[in-house]
């Protein structure tokens, strides 16, 4: 099952962001968004998720959390 993830790259590696992204793609990461300030949003198989943190360039790697709000006219619970 694919997991949506958010990866943050250390600031000192931002000049190599395109190369880092290519390496992550080669490891199975499908990149949805690549931001110049070092954030990568993508999807990867759950069993490959732990491998992401072995890269020295990655500061954090977290699963994307979904938040669902009730409709504005719903009763207060």
N, C-alpha and C positions, 0 to 999 in steps of 0.2 A: 504494500500500500504506500502511495506517495504521501509525503509530508510537506506542507508548505513551511519554509524556513526563512529566517532573516539572519544574514551574516554581516558582521561588522569587521572591517579590516583595520588593523593598527595604522595610525596616521603616518608613521615612518615608511610604510610600504605603498602609499597611495600612488607614487610615481610608477609602480609596477602593476597597477590595478588590472589592466587588460590582460597581462600575462597570467596573473592570479586567476582571473575569470576563466581563461582558456584551460588552465590546469583543473579547475573545479568542474568545468564542462566535461573534460576527459574522464573524470571520475563519476560521471552520471548526474551531475547537477543540471537541471533545466533552469536557465536564468530567465526570469520574467522581467526584472528591472535591475539595471546596474547604474548606481548613482556615483558621480565623480567624487563625492565626499566619503566614499568607502563603505557604502551599504549595498548589499546584494540581496535581492528578494528572488526566491526561486522554489523549486520543488525537487525532492530527491526521495528515493526509496528509503523506507524506514530503517532497513538493515544497514544502509550506507551512512546514516546520519552521524554515528559516532566517529567515523573516519574523518569527518570534516575538521574536528578539533585538533587533529595531529599536525595541521599546517601552522607553522610559526607566524604566518601573516594574519591569521584569524584571531581577533580579540574575543568575539563571542559568536555563538551560533544558537539560535533559539527557534522553537516551533512557533509559528504564527498562531496567535490565539484569536478565536472567533467570539465576538460579542453580539448577542441578539437582544434587542430591546423590544418590549411589547408595543403594540400600536398606541399612538398618543391618546386614543379615546378608550383605552382599556381601563378597567377598575384598578385602583391601587391595592396592592397585596400587603 
